[in-house]
């Protein structure tokens, strides 16, 4: 039961860290504004870049969460896969755009399906751990690529009738 509780905690924390897609933070201040509106207009609109130490901390945190998730998957791949399949959509909801939402949902559910489909008698724990480490790193690279290439315009679906009585379906995604 302990690995299940630990995996629930790690899924929620990893999804909020990894699905955000940005490495910035909002400045905090000890001076209190006269009204709430002035705080919204002056303080939240300014973003500061992270220092090298903070960036290394977040990279270490992400690597630790990835290694812990890979270890949990190696201990019980089927349980991990089922829990992941149920919880990864909650992480995808934290996405900042439609592209990030669908990308993180597809990537997360792919990792979950891989773990569900494993036969624990035929695959060693080391192989499961290694494959999950690779999968999580590829997931981060994929989500970063989606975030870098995607525009703010949401994807759209068009249907246009053709002269022969059929229909032309077009799914438009702008990168």
C-alpha positions in Angstrom: 0.0 0.0 0.0 2.9 2.3 0.7 4.1 2.4 -3.0 0.6 3.3 -4.1 0.3 6.2 -1.7 3.8 7.4 -2.6 3.0 7.2 -6.3 -0.2 9.2 -5.9 1.8 12.0 -4.1 4.6 11.9 -6.8 2.1 12.0 -9.7 0.5 15.1 -8.4 3.7 16.8 -7.6 5.4 15.8 -10.9 2.5 16.8 -13.0 2.4 20.3 -11.6 6.2 20.7 -12.0 6.6 19.1 -15.4 3.4 20.2 -17.1 3.9 23.9 -16.5 6.3 24.2 -19.4 8.0 27.4 -18.1 11.0 28.1 -15.9 10.1 31.4 -14.4 8.9 32.7 -11.1 6.9 35.7 -9.9 8.7 38.2 -7.6 7.6 38.4 -4.0 7.6 41.5 -2.0 7.2 42.6 1.6 5.6 45.9 0.8 1.8 45.8 0.8 -0.1 47.8 -1.8 -3.0 50.0 -1.0 -5.4 47.9 -3.0 -5.6 44.4 -4.5 -5.9 45.8 -8.1 -2.6 47.7 -7.9 -0.9 44.4 -6.9 -2.3 42.6 -9.9 -1.2 45.3 -12.3 2.3 46.0 -11.0 3.6 42.9 -9.3 2.2 40.0 -11.4 3.1 41.5 -14.7 6.8 41.4 -13.9 8.6 38.0 -14.2 12.2 37.4 -13.2 14.4 34.7 -14.7 15.7 32.0 -12.4 19.3 32.1 -11.2 21.7 29.3 -12.0 21.3 27.8 -8.6 17.5 27.8 -8.8 17.6 26.3 -12.3 19.9 23.5 -11.1 17.6 22.9 -8.1 14.6 22.5 -10.4 16.5 20.2 -12.7 17.6 18.1 -9.7 14.0 18.0 -8.5 12.7 16.9 -11.9 15.4 14.2 -12.1 14.5 13.0 -8.6 10.8 12.7 -9.5 11.6 11.0 -12.8 13.9 8.4 -11.0 11.3 7.9 -8.3 8.6 7.3 -10.8 10.8 4.9 -12.8 11.6 3.0 -9.5 7.9 2.8 -8.6 7.2 1.4 -12.1 9.9 -1.2 -11.8 8.5 -2.4 -8.5 5.0 -3.0 -9.8 4.5 -2.0 -13.4 0.9 -3.0 -13.7 -0.2 -1.1 -10.6 1.9 1.9 -11.6 0.3 1.9 -15.1 -3.2 1.7 -13.8 -2.6 4.5 -11.3 -0.8 6.6 -14.0 -3.7 6.1 -16.5 -6.1 7.4 -13.9 -4.0 10.3 -12.7 -2.1 11.6 -15.8 -5.3 13.4 -17.1 -5.2 15.5 -13.8 -1.7 16.6 -14.7 -2.7 17.4 -18.2 -5.3 19.8 -17.0 -2.5 22.0 -15.6 -1.2 22.6 -19.1 -0.9 26.2 -20.3 -2.3 25.6 -23.9 -4.3 23.1 -25.9 -1.1 21.8 -27.5 0.4 21.1 -24.1 -2.8 19.5 -22.9 -3.1 17.0 -25.7 0.6 16.4 -25.8 1.0 15.7 -22.1 -2.2 13.6 -22.1 -1.0 11.5 -25.0 2.6 11.1 -23.7 1.4 10.3 -20.2 -1.1 7.8 -21.3 1.5 6.1 -23.5 3.8 5.6 -20.6 0.9 4.3 -18.5 -0.1 1.9 -21.3 3.5 0.6 -21.7 3.6 -0.2 -17.9 0.1 -1.9 -18.0 1.1 -4.1 -21.0 4.3 -5.4 -19.4 4.5 -9.0 -18.4 6.4 -8.9 -15.0 7.6 -12.5 -15.5 9.4 -11.8 -18.8 10.9 -8.3 -18.1 13.4 -7.6 -15.3 13.1 -4.7 -12.9 16.2 -3.1 -14.3 14.8 -3.1 -17.9 11.5 -1.5 -16.6 13.5 1.1 -14.7 15.7 1.9 -17.7 12.8 2.1 -20.1 10.8 4.3 -17.8 13.7 6.7 -17.3 14.1 6.9 -21.1 10.4 7.4 -21.6 10.1 10.2 -19.0 13.1 12.0 -20.5 11.6 11.7 -24.0 8.3 13.0 -22.6 10.0 16.1 -21.3 11.8 16.7 -24.6 8.5 16.1 -26.4 6.6 18.6 -24.2 9.4 21.1 -24.5 9.3 20.8 -28.3 5.5 21.2 -28.4 5.8 24.3 -26.2 8.6 25.8 -28.3 6.9 25.1 -31.7 3.3 25.7 -30.9 1.5 29.0 -31.4 -1.1 30.4 -29.1 -3.8 29.7 -31.8 -5.9 26.6 -30.7 -6.2 23.7 -33.1 -9.3 23.7 -35.3 -11.4 21.2 -37.3 -12.9 22.1 -40.6 -15.5 20.2 -42.7 -16.0 21.2 -46.3 -18.4 19.5 -48.7 -16.9 18.3 -52.0 -18.4 18.3 -55.5 -18.8 14.5 -55.5 -21.0 14.6 -52.4 -18.3 13.7 -49.9 -16.7 15.8 -47.2 -13.2 17.0 -46.7 -12.1 17.0 -43.1 -9.1 19.2 -42.1 -7.5 19.3 -38.7 -5.4 22.5 -38.5 -2.5 22.8 -35.9 -0.2 25.8 -36.3 3.4 25.4 -35.3 
